[in-house]
Amino acid sequence: MEKFLKISLSGAFHLIPIKNILGVEVGASTKVKILYNTVGHTATGASEVLGFEITATAASDAAKTKEQLNSVVDAIESALQTSWTNPYYTLSPKYAITGVSQIEVVYAA
């Protein structure tokens, strides 16, 4: 059974598949990156998706961003410990999520 982290943001849901996570690391200030070990193409085929970047504006310094990273890693662990009948695990990190975006490499024409 595939497991997903479920993020609710501004009335929309984002699903991050756990199966192919290679690592979780601190990105730029207020951001945590979830990187994949496989690369997926966007619908247009003009770029490749390398992972997701989660923003929390309240995680405004290095210590808070590290706490945010640890809470995301803990959520991944908790999600994997749930029953196979629970494919979604709601991500509720230490600091509220204010943005979710794909990390992409765009091909130039």
N, C-alpha and C positions, 0 to 999 in steps of 0.2 A: 504494500500500500504506500503510495506516495504521500508525503507530508508537506504541508505548506505553512509558512508564517502568514497570518492574515493581518493586514494593516488597514485601519479605517481612517480616512482623511477627507474632510470636507464632504461627507456623505457618499464617498466612493470607496470601494474596497480594492486593495492591491494584494495579490498573492505572490509570495516568493517561495519557489520550490526549494526544499531543504536538501533533497537528494544530491544535487550537484554542487553544493557549496564547497569551495576550496579553502576559503579563509574569510575572516572578518578582520578589518583593520580600520584604524583611524584615518579619515580623509582630511580635507581642509577643516578649518575651525567649524565646529558645530555639526560635522558630518561623520557618519560611519559608513564604510563600504562593505558590502557583501559581494565577494567575488566568486565566480563559477569556475569549475574545472572543465566545463564544456562551453562552447560559444554558440549562441543562437543568432539567427538572422532576423532583422526586422521585416515587417510585411512587404516593404518595398525592395528588400534585398540590397539596399544602398549602405547598410551598416551592419555591424555585428554587436550583439549585446554581450558584455563581459560581466555584468552583475547589476547590483542596485546600490544607490546611494541614499541613505536616510538622513534627513536633516532634523535637528532639534535646536531651535534658536536659543533655548534656555541653557543648553550645554555649551556655554560661551568661553570656557577656558580649557586648558589641557587636562586638568584633573576631572572636570565634569564630562568631557568627551570620552575619557577613559572609563568612567563609570557607565556612560551610555553604551560603550562597546561591550563592557562586561555584562550589562543587562541583556543585550542582544544575544550574546553567546549563551547566557543562562537560559534564555527563552528557547533557543535552538535545542539545547539539552532537554529541557522540559517537554518540548514538542515531541521529541523522539521517544520519550518515556511514556507517552500516552498510548492508549489502546489503538489498534489498527482501525477501529470504527470511528476514530476522531481524526480525520485527515487535516483539519485546520486547527491552528493554534494562534489565538489572538496575541499579537505582539503589543505589549504594554510596557515599554522600557521606562527607565527611571525618569527621563525627561520627555515631555510630550513631543510627538512627531509633528513637525510643521511642513515637511516636504518629503516626497519620494520621487526618485528619478532613476532611469536606466543609465548605466555606464555604457557608452557606446563608442566604437571606433567607426567613424564615417569615412566612406570611400569617396575620393574626389574623382570627378569625371575627366 
